[in-house]
Amino acid sequence: MALKRGDLKDTILPKVSVDEYEPKSGTVEEIIVVGFFLIDEDPAKDLDGFIDRGTCNILDADVSPNPNAEGHYMVFIEFMRDDTFFNEFQMLLKDIKNVAGDVEWLLSLQRTKRVFLLKT
């Protein structure tokens, strides 16, 4: 089933983890892992499929097999660690906006221990 505008509204939490998790497709020197938090497994699977069918240049997208300690499922997206990452990530957020609506993302950059607020 294809997602329609707003189908994932209120299912994606506004926090995004960058570089907190280990990549499965390579090393941390080569790959950036971005993690989105969702309230349940079905929306996480929907987002994963949406990203896999999208036009962003990603290496891989997967849903966590189990919820985290807070009961949320995660969708992990792997990007190349190069000068295209920021543009690809912005394109991904624009795509997600189509199915989740406007979100004020709280980006947590683990390598630098910085947090940013980004509105789409």
C-alpha positions, 0 to 999 in steps of 0.5 A, spaced: 500 500 500 502 506 498 502 512 503 498 518 502 499 525 504 498 525 512 498 517 513 504 518 518 502 524 521 502 523 529 506 517 528 513 519 527 516 522 534 520 529 532 527 526 534 532 524 530 538 520 532 545 522 527 551 517 528 548 514 534 548 507 531 553 502 528 552 501 520 551 494 518 553 496 511 560 498 512 564 502 518 563 508 521 568 512 517 564 510 511 557 510 513 552 515 517 546 512 520 540 516 522 535 513 526 527 516 526 523 514 532 516 511 531 510 510 536 509 503 533 511 497 529 506 498 523 508 505 522 515 504 522 514 499 517 510 503 512 516 509 513 521 504 511 517 502 505 516 509 503 524 511 504 526 504 500 521 506 494 523 514 494 528 517 490 533 519 496 540 516 495 541 512 501 544 505 502 539 501 506 533 502 511 531 498 516 526 497 522 528 495 529 526 488 530 524 490 537 521 497 541 527 500 545 526 502 552 521 507 551 517 502 547 518 506 540 520 502 534 526 505 530 527 506 522 535 506 521 537 509 514 544 509 512 548 514 508 555 515 505 559 519 509 561 524 504 559 531 502 552 529 499 550 527 506 546 534 508 543 534 501 540 527 501 538 528 508 534 534 507 531 531 501 529 525 505 526 530 510 522 533 505 519 526 503 517 525 510 514 531 510 509 529 505 506 523 509 508 526 516 506 533 515 510 539 518 515 537 524 519 540 528 525 535 528 530 535 534 536 532 531 541 529 536 548 529 533 552 524 537 559 525 534 559 532 536 554 532 542 550 537 539 542 538 538 539 542 533 532 544 532 530 543 524 523 545 522 520 542 515 
